[in-house]
């Protein structure tokens, strides 16, 4: 899936950044939050299609 590749690149780039403050919050957004939003969008799209 294209999204997998894009997210892998985004997280790899993020991990190379010298971020010290709020790094855990950013990781939560990248590793979990983005997928939750994606899944919600898929569900909404499926419900519209019914």
CHARMM internal coordinates of N, CA and C (Angstrom, degrees):
IC EDIT
DIST 1 N 1 CA 1.4405
DIST 1 CA 1 C 1.5341
ANGL 1 N 1 CA 1 C 107.75
DIST 1 C 2 N 1.2875
ANGL 1 CA 1 C 2 N 116.54
DIHE 1 N 1 CA 1 C 2 N 141.26
DIST 2 N 2 CA 1.4563
ANGL 1 C 2 N 2 CA 122.03
DIHE 1 CA 1 C 2 N 2 CA -179.10
DIST 2 CA 2 C 1.5262
ANGL 2 N 2 CA 2 C 111.14
DIHE 1 C 2 N 2 CA 2 C -61.99
DIST 2 C 3 N 1.3250
ANGL 2 CA 2 C 3 N 116.58
DIHE 2 N 2 CA 2 C 3 N -40.31
DIST 3 N 3 CA 1.4652
ANGL 2 C 3 N 3 CA 119.88
DIHE 2 CA 2 C 3 N 3 CA -178.62
DIST 3 CA 3 C 1.5211
ANGL 3 N 3 CA 3 C 111.62
DIHE 2 C 3 N 3 CA 3 C -60.34
DIST 3 C 4 N 1.3168
ANGL 3 CA 3 C 4 N 117.49
DIHE 3 N 3 CA 3 C 4 N -36.65
DIST 4 N 4 CA 1.4687
ANGL 3 C 4 N 4 CA 120.29
DIHE 3 CA 3 C 4 N 4 CA 177.58
DIST 4 CA 4 C 1.5199
ANGL 4 N 4 CA 4 C 111.12
DIHE 3 C 4 N 4 CA 4 C -58.19
DIST 4 C 5 N 1.3153
ANGL 4 CA 4 C 5 N 115.84
DIHE 4 N 4 CA 4 C 5 N -46.07
DIST 5 N 5 CA 1.4627
ANGL 4 C 5 N 5 CA 120.47
DIHE 4 CA 4 C 5 N 5 CA -179.32
DIST 5 CA 5 C 1.5144
ANGL 5 N 5 CA 5 C 112.59
DIHE 4 C 5 N 5 CA 5 C -64.74
DIST 5 C 6 N 1.3118
ANGL 5 CA 5 C 6 N 115.82
DIHE 5 N 5 CA 5 C 6 N -43.19
DIST 6 N 6 CA 1.4654
ANGL 5 C 6 N 6 CA 120.35
DIHE 5 CA 5 C 6 N 6 CA 179.48
DIST 6 CA 6 C 1.5251
ANGL 6 N 6 CA 6 C 110.54
DIHE 5 C 6 N 6 CA 6 C -63.82
DIST 6 C 7 N 1.3257
ANGL 6 CA 6 C 7 N 116.79
DIHE 6 N 6 CA 6 C 7 N -44.38
DIST 7 N 7 CA 1.4668
ANGL 6 C 7 N 7 CA 119.86
DIHE 6 CA 6 C 7 N 7 CA 179.83
DIST 7 CA 7 C 1.5241
ANGL 7 N 7 CA 7 C 111.03
DIHE 6 C 7 N 7 CA 7 C -66.49
DIST 7 C 8 N 1.3175
ANGL 7 CA 7 C 8 N 117.59
DIHE 7 N 7 CA 7 C 8 N -36.64
DIST 8 N 8 CA 1.4708
ANGL 7 C 8 N 8 CA 120.42
DIHE 7 CA 7 C 8 N 8 CA 177.55
DIST 8 CA 8 C 1.5269
ANGL 8 N 8 CA 8 C 110.28
DIHE 7 C 8 N 8 CA 8 C -63.19
DIST 8 C 9 N 1.3239
ANGL 8 CA 8 C 9 N 116.79
DIHE 8 N 8 CA 8 C 9 N -42.70
DIST 9 N 9 CA 1.4659
ANGL 8 C 9 N 9 CA 120.10
DIHE 8 CA 8 C 9 N 9 CA 178.08
DIST 9 CA 9 C 1.5257
ANGL 9 N 9 CA 9 C 111.18
DIHE 8 C 9 N 9 CA 9 C -65.50
DIST 9 C 10 N 1.3276
ANGL 9 CA 9 C 10 N 116.63
DIHE 9 N 9 CA 9 C 10 N -41.98
DIST 10 N 10 CA 1.4666
ANGL 9 C 10 N 10 CA 120.44
DIHE 9 CA 9 C 10 N 10 CA -179.40
DIST 10 CA 10 C 1.5267
ANGL 10 N 10 CA 10 C 111.36
DIHE 9 C 10 N 10 CA 10 C -63.80
DIST 10 C 11 N 1.3165
ANGL 10 CA 10 C 11 N 116.60
DIHE 10 N 10 CA 10 C 11 N -44.23
DIST 11 N 11 CA 1.4645
ANGL 10 C 11 N 11 CA 118.89
DIHE 10 CA 10 C 11 N 11 CA -178.82
DIST 11 CA 11 C 1.5302
ANGL 11 N 11 CA 11 C 110.98
DIHE 10 C 11 N 11 CA 11 C -70.17
DIST 11 C 12 N 1.3198
ANGL 11 CA 11 C 12 N 117.78
DIHE 11 N 11 CA 11 C 12 N -36.61
DIST 12 N 12 CA 1.4643
ANGL 11 C 12 N 12 CA 120.06
DIHE 11 CA 11 C 12 N 12 CA 177.68
DIST 12 CA 12 C 1.5260
ANGL 12 N 12 CA 12 C 110.39
DIHE 11 C 12 N 12 CA 12 C -64.33
DIST 12 C 13 N 1.3244
ANGL 12 CA 12 C 13 N 116.72
DIHE 12 N 12 CA 12 C 13 N -42.74
DIST 13 N 13 CA 1.4646
ANGL 12 C 13 N 13 CA 120.27
DIHE 12 CA 12 C 13 N 13 CA 177.90
DIST 13 CA 13 C 1.5234
ANGL 13 N 13 CA 13 C 110.75
DIHE 12 C 13 N 13 CA 13 C -64.04
DIST 13 C 14 N 1.3294
ANGL 13 CA 13 C 14 N 116.29
DIHE 13 N 13 CA 13 C 14 N -42.29
DIST 14 N 14 CA 1.4631
ANGL 13 C 14 N 14 CA 120.23
DIHE 13 CA 13 C 14 N 14 CA 178.82
DIST 14 CA 14 C 1.5239
ANGL 14 N 14 CA 14 C 110.88
DIHE 13 C 14 N 14 CA 14 C -59.45
DIST 14 C 15 N 1.3265
ANGL 14 CA 14 C 15 N 117.09
DIHE 14 N 14 CA 14 C 15 N -44.55
DIST 15 N 15 CA 1.4635
ANGL 14 C 15 N 15 CA 120.97
DIHE 14 CA 14 C 15 N 15 CA -176.80
DIST 15 CA 15 C 1.5263
ANGL 15 N 15 CA 15 C 111.82
DIHE 14 C 15 N 15 CA 15 C -65.02
DIST 15 C 16 N 1.3153
ANGL 15 CA 15 C 16 N 118.27
DIHE 15 N 15 CA 15 C 16 N -22.28
DIST 16 N 16 CA 1.4634
ANGL 15 C 16 N 16 CA 120.87
DIHE 15 CA 15 C 16 N 16 CA 177.54
DIST 16 CA 16 C 1.5277
ANGL 16 N 16 CA 16 C 112.71
DIHE 15 C 16 N 16 CA 16 C -81.87
DIST 16 C 17 N 1.3310
ANGL 16 CA 16 C 17 N 117.33
DIHE 16 N 16 CA 16 C 17 N -15.43
DIST 17 N 17 CA 1.4630
ANGL 16 C 17 N 17 CA 120.85
DIHE 16 CA 16 C 17 N 17 CA -179.41
DIST 17 CA 17 C 1.5257
ANGL 17 N 17 CA 17 C 111.05
DIHE 16 C 17 N 17 CA 17 C -72.78
DIST 17 C 18 N 1.3294
ANGL 17 CA 17 C 18 N 116.73
DIHE 17 N 17 CA 17 C 18 N 145.80
DIST 18 N 18 CA 1.4693
ANGL 17 C 18 N 18 CA 119.81
DIHE 17 CA 17 C 18 N 18 CA 179.28
DIST 18 CA 18 C 1.5344
ANGL 18 N 18 CA 18 C 111.93
DIHE 17 C 18 N 18 CA 18 C -85.07
DIST 18 C 19 N 1.3051
ANGL 18 CA 18 C 19 N 116.69
DIHE 18 N 18 CA 18 C 19 N 55.26
DIST 19 N 19 CA 1.4576
ANGL 18 C 19 N 19 CA 121.33
DIHE 18 CA 18 C 19 N 19 CA -178.05
DIST 19 CA 19 C 1.5301
ANGL 19 N 19 CA 19 C 108.82
DIHE 18 C 19 N 19 CA 19 C -87.89
DIST 19 C 20 N 1.3061
ANGL 19 CA 19 C 20 N 115.24
DIHE 19 N 19 CA 19 C 20 N 125.58
DIST 20 N 20 CA 1.4598
ANGL 19 C 20 N 20 CA 120.21
DIHE 19 CA 19 C 20 N 20 CA 178.12
DIST 20 CA 20 C 1.5239
ANGL 20 N 20 CA 20 C 110.85
DIHE 19 C 20 N 20 CA 20 C -110.50
DIST 20 C 21 N 1.3082
ANGL 20 CA 20 C 21 N 116.27
DIHE 20 N 20 CA 20 C 21 N -38.68
DIST 21 N 21 CA 1.4600
ANGL 20 C 21 N 21 CA 121.28
DIHE 20 CA 20 C 21 N 21 CA -176.61
DIST 21 CA 21 C 1.5288
ANGL 21 N 21 CA 21 C 109.29
DIHE 20 C 21 N 21 CA 21 C -90.16
DIST 21 C 22 N 1.3083
ANGL 21 CA 21 C 22 N 116.89
DIHE 21 N 21 CA 21 C 22 N 132.02
DIST 22 N 22 CA 1.4644
ANGL 21 C 22 N 22 CA 124.12
DIHE 21 CA 21 C 22 N 22 CA 176.86
DIST 22 CA 22 C 1.5301
ANGL 22 N 22 CA 22 C 113.89
DIHE 21 C 22 N 22 CA 22 C 62.71
DIST 22 C 23 N 1.3214
ANGL 22 CA 22 C 23 N 117.56
DIHE 22 N 22 CA 22 C 23 N 22.34
DIST 23 N 23 CA 1.4650
ANGL 22 C 23 N 23 CA 120.72
DIHE 22 CA 22 C 23 N 23 CA -179.83
DIST 23 CA 23 C 1.5284
ANGL 23 N 23 CA 23 C 111.23
DIHE 22 C 23 N 23 CA 23 C -63.28
DIST 23 C 24 N 1.3250
ANGL 23 CA 23 C 24 N 118.05
DIHE 23 N 23 CA 23 C 24 N -38.17
DIST 24 N 24 CA 1.4668
ANGL 23 C 24 N 24 CA 120.55
DIHE 23 CA 23 C 24 N 24 CA -178.88
DIST 24 CA 24 C 1.5302
ANGL 24 N 24 CA 24 C 111.31
DIHE 23 C 24 N 24 CA 24 C -66.30
DIST 24 C 25 N 1.3167
ANGL 24 CA 24 C 25 N 117.07
DIHE 24 N 24 CA 24 C 25 N -36.96
DIST 25 N 25 CA 1.4667
ANGL 24 C 25 N 25 CA 120.42
DIHE 24 CA 24 C 25 N 25 CA 177.18
DIST 25 CA 25 C 1.5202
ANGL 25 N 25 CA 25 C 109.50
DIHE 24 C 25 N 25 CA 25 C -64.24
DIST 25 C 26 N 1.3256
ANGL 25 CA 25 C 26 N 116.32
DIHE 25 N 25 CA 25 C 26 N -45.07
DIST 26 N 26 CA 1.4688
ANGL 25 C 26 N 26 CA 120.23
DIHE 25 CA 25 C 26 N 26 CA 179.33
DIST 26 CA 26 C 1.5265
ANGL 26 N 26 CA 26 C 110.96
DIHE 25 C 26 N 26 CA 26 C -62.75
DIST 26 C 27 N 1.3269
ANGL 26 CA 26 C 27 N 117.50
DIHE 26 N 26 CA 26 C 27 N -40.49
DIST 27 N 27 CA 1.4709
ANGL 26 C 27 N 27 CA 120.20
DIHE 26 CA 26 C 27 N 27 CA 177.77
DIST 27 CA 27 C 1.5332
ANGL 27 N 27 CA 27 C 110.81
DIHE 26 C 27 N 27 CA 27 C -62.86
DIST 27 C 28 N 1.3116
ANGL 27 CA 27 C 28 N 116.00
DIHE 27 N 27 CA 27 C 28 N -40.46
DIST 28 N 28 CA 1.4547
ANGL 27 C 28 N 28 CA 119.98
DIHE 27 CA 27 C 28 N 28 CA 178.60
DIST 28 CA 28 C 1.5237
ANGL 28 N 28 CA 28 C 110.24
DIHE 27 C 28 N 28 CA 28 C -59.83
DIST 28 C 29 N 1.3037
ANGL 28 CA 28 C 29 N 116.96
DIHE 28 N 28 CA 28 C 29 N -44.28
DIST 29 N 29 CA 1.4630
ANGL 28 C 29 N 29 CA 121.18
DIHE 28 CA 28 C 29 N 29 CA 179.23
DIST 29 CA 29 C 1.5203
ANGL 29 N 29 CA 29 C 110.62
DIHE 28 C 29 N 29 CA 29 C -63.72
DIST 29 C 30 N 1.3292
ANGL 29 CA 29 C 30 N 117.02
DIHE 29 N 29 CA 29 C 30 N -47.69
DIST 30 N 30 CA 1.4667
ANGL 29 C 30 N 30 CA 120.55
DIHE 29 CA 29 C 30 N 30 CA -177.14
DIST 30 CA 30 C 1.5252
ANGL 30 N 30 CA 30 C 113.03
DIHE 29 C 30 N 30 CA 30 C -68.36
DIST 30 C 31 N 1.3137
ANGL 30 CA 30 C 31 N 116.61
DIHE 30 N 30 CA 30 C 31 N -44.60
DIST 31 N 31 CA 1.4575
ANGL 30 C 31 N 31 CA 119.33
DIHE 30 CA 30 C 31 N 31 CA -172.60
DIST 31 CA 31 C 1.5221
ANGL 31 N 31 CA 31 C 113.84
DIHE 30 C 31 N 31 CA 31 C -87.24
DIST 31 C 32 N 1.3042
ANGL 31 CA 31 C 32 N 117.56
DIHE 31 N 31 CA 31 C 32 N -24.96
DIST 32 N 32 CA 1.4569
ANGL 31 C 32 N 32 CA 119.33
DIHE 31 CA 31 C 32 N 32 CA -175.87
DIST 32 CA 32 C 1.5261
ANGL 32 N 32 CA 32 C 112.28
DIHE 31 C 32 N 32 CA 32 C -122.70
DIST 32 C 33 N 1.3076
ANGL 32 CA 32 C 33 N 115.91
DIHE 32 N 32 CA 32 C 33 N -50.40
DIST 33 N 33 CA 1.4617
ANGL 32 C 33 N 33 CA 120.44
DIHE 32 CA 32 C 33 N 33 CA -174.14
DIST 33 CA 33 C 1.5151
ANGL 33 N 33 CA 33 C 114.55
DIHE 32 C 33 N 33 CA 33 C -59.73
DIST 33 C 34 N 1.3286
ANGL 33 CA 33 C 34 N 116.25
DIHE 33 N 33 CA 33 C 34 N -40.70
DIST 34 N 34 CA 1.4692
ANGL 33 C 34 N 34 CA 119.13
DIHE 33 CA 33 C 34 N 34 CA -179.47
DIST 34 CA 34 C 1.5266
ANGL 34 N 34 CA 34 C 110.96
DIHE 33 C 34 N 34 CA 34 C -64.02
DIST 34 C 35 N 1.3235
ANGL 34 CA 34 C 35 N 117.94
DIHE 34 N 34 CA 34 C 35 N -40.78
DIST 35 N 35 CA 1.4558
ANGL 34 C 35 N 35 CA 120.96
DIHE 34 CA 34 C 35 N 35 CA -179.53
DIST 35 CA 35 C 1.5240
ANGL 35 N 35 CA 35 C 111.23
DIHE 34 C 35 N 35 CA 35 C -69.47
DIST 35 C 36 N 1.3114
ANGL 35 CA 35 C 36 N 117.10
DIHE 35 N 35 CA 35 C 36 N -36.00
DIST 36 N 36 CA 1.4631
ANGL 35 C 36 N 36 CA 119.56
DIHE 35 CA 35 C 36 N 36 CA 176.87
DIST 36 CA 36 C 1.5179
ANGL 36 N 36 CA 36 C 110.53
DIHE 35 C 36 N 36 CA 36 C -62.76
DIST 36 C 37 N 1.3258
ANGL 36 CA 36 C 37 N 117.27
DIHE 36 N 36 CA 36 C 37 N -44.33
DIST 37 N 37 CA 1.4675
ANGL 36 C 37 N 37 CA 121.03
DIHE 36 CA 36 C 37 N 37 CA 178.81
DIST 37 CA 37 C 1.5307
ANGL 37 N 37 CA 37 C 110.44
DIHE 36 C 37 N 37 CA 37 C -63.98
DIST 37 C 38 N 1.3258
ANGL 37 CA 37 C 38 N 117.15
DIHE 37 N 37 CA 37 C 38 N -39.48
DIST 38 N 38 CA 1.4553
ANGL 37 C 38 N 38 CA 121.34
DIHE 37 CA 37 C 38 N 38 CA 178.84
DIST 38 CA 38 C 1.5297
ANGL 38 N 38 CA 38 C 110.12
DIHE 37 C 38 N 38 CA 38 C -62.52
DIST 38 C 39 N 1.3163
ANGL 38 CA 38 C 39 N 116.93
DIHE 38 N 38 CA 38 C 39 N -46.55
DIST 39 N 39 CA 1.4638
ANGL 38 C 39 N 39 CA 120.93
DIHE 38 CA 38 C 39 N 39 CA -179.90
DIST 39 CA 39 C 1.5290
ANGL 39 N 39 CA 39 C 111.43
DIHE 38 C 39 N 39 CA 39 C -62.72
DIST 39 C 40 N 1.3256
ANGL 39 CA 39 C 40 N 117.20
DIHE 39 N 39 CA 39 C 40 N -39.14
DIST 40 N 40 CA 1.4668
ANGL 39 C 40 N 40 CA 120.91
DIHE 39 CA 39 C 40 N 40 CA 176.81
DIST 40 CA 40 C 1.5217
ANGL 40 N 40 CA 40 C 110.66
DIHE 39 C 40 N 40 CA 40 C -62.34
DIST 40 C 41 N 1.3143
ANGL 40 CA 40 C 41 N 116.86
DIHE 40 N 40 CA 40 C 41 N -41.91
DIST 41 N 41 CA 1.4654
ANGL 40 C 41 N 41 CA 120.97
DIHE 40 CA 40 C 41 N 41 CA 179.41
DIST 41 CA 41 C 1.5289
ANGL 41 N 41 CA 41 C 110.94
DIHE 40 C 41 N 41 CA 41 C -64.52
DIST 41 C 42 N 1.3233
ANGL 41 CA 41 C 42 N 116.72
DIHE 41 N 41 CA 41 C 42 N -39.85
DIST 42 N 42 CA 1.4660
ANGL 41 C 42 N 42 CA 120.61
DIHE 41 CA 41 C 42 N 42 CA 178.44
DIST 42 CA 42 C 1.5248
ANGL 42 N 42 CA 42 C 110.13
DIHE 41 C 42 N 42 CA 42 C -63.07
DIST 42 C 43 N 1.3205
ANGL 42 CA 42 C 43 N 116.97
DIHE 42 N 42 CA 42 C 43 N -44.78
DIST 43 N 43 CA 1.4674
ANGL 42 C 43 N 43 CA 121.07
DIHE 42 CA 42 C 43 N 43 CA 179.89
DIST 43 CA 43 C 1.5189
ANGL 43 N 43 CA 43 C 110.70
DIHE 42 C 43 N 43 CA 43 C -62.09
DIST 43 C 44 N 1.3425
ANGL 43 CA 43 C 44 N 116.74
DIHE 43 N 43 CA 43 C 44 N -45.59
DIST 44 N 44 CA 1.4774
ANGL 43 C 44 N 44 CA 120.11
DIHE 43 CA 43 C 44 N 44 CA 178.56
DIST 44 CA 44 C 1.5144
ANGL 44 N 44 CA 44 C 111.13
DIHE 43 C 44 N 44 CA 44 C -60.45
DIST 44 C 45 N 1.3232
ANGL 44 CA 44 C 45 N 116.87
DIHE 44 N 44 CA 44 C 45 N -41.62
DIST 45 N 45 CA 1.4631
ANGL 44 C 45 N 45 CA 121.20
DIHE 44 CA 44 C 45 N 45 CA -179.45
DIST 45 CA 45 C 1.5315
ANGL 45 N 45 CA 45 C 110.42
DIHE 44 C 45 N 45 CA 45 C -65.39
DIST 45 C 46 N 1.3282
ANGL 45 CA 45 C 46 N 116.77
DIHE 45 N 45 CA 45 C 46 N -39.62
DIST 46 N 46 CA 1.4582
ANGL 45 C 46 N 46 CA 120.27
DIHE 45 CA 45 C 46 N 46 CA 178.48
DIST 46 CA 46 C 1.5189
ANGL 46 N 46 CA 46 C 111.38
DIHE 45 C 46 N 46 CA 46 C -66.60
DIST 46 C 47 N 1.3175
ANGL 46 CA 46 C 47 N 116.94
DIHE 46 N 46 CA 46 C 47 N -39.43
DIST 47 N 47 CA 1.4615
ANGL 46 C 47 N 47 CA 120.69
DIHE 46 CA 46 C 47 N 47 CA 179.41
DIST 47 CA 47 C 1.5220
ANGL 47 N 47 CA 47 C 111.38
DIHE 46 C 47 N 47 CA 47 C -66.70
DIST 47 C 48 N 1.3190
ANGL 47 CA 47 C 48 N 117.60
DIHE 47 N 47 CA 47 C 48 N -35.23
DIST 48 N 48 CA 1.4698
ANGL 47 C 48 N 48 CA 121.19
DIHE 47 CA 47 C 48 N 48 CA 176.86
DIST 48 CA 48 C 1.5223
ANGL 48 N 48 CA 48 C 110.82
DIHE 47 C 48 N 48 CA 48 C -66.47
DIST 48 C 49 N 1.3269
ANGL 48 CA 48 C 49 N 116.54
DIHE 48 N 48 CA 48 C 49 N -33.60
DIST 49 N 49 CA 1.4486
ANGL 48 C 49 N 49 CA 121.72
DIHE 48 CA 48 C 49 N 49 CA -176.75
DIST 49 CA 49 C 1.5206
ANGL 49 N 49 CA 49 C 113.63
DIHE 48 C 49 N 49 CA 49 C -75.62
DIST 49 C 50 N 1.3213
ANGL 49 CA 49 C 50 N 117.86
DIHE 49 N 49 CA 49 C 50 N -12.06
DIST 50 N 50 CA 1.4698
ANGL 49 C 50 N 50 CA 120.70
DIHE 49 CA 49 C 50 N 50 CA -177.00
DIST 50 CA 50 C 1.4966
ANGL 50 N 50 CA 50 C 111.28
DIHE 49 C 50 N 50 CA 50 C -75.75
END
COOR INIT
IC SEED 1 N 1 CA 1 C
IC BUILD
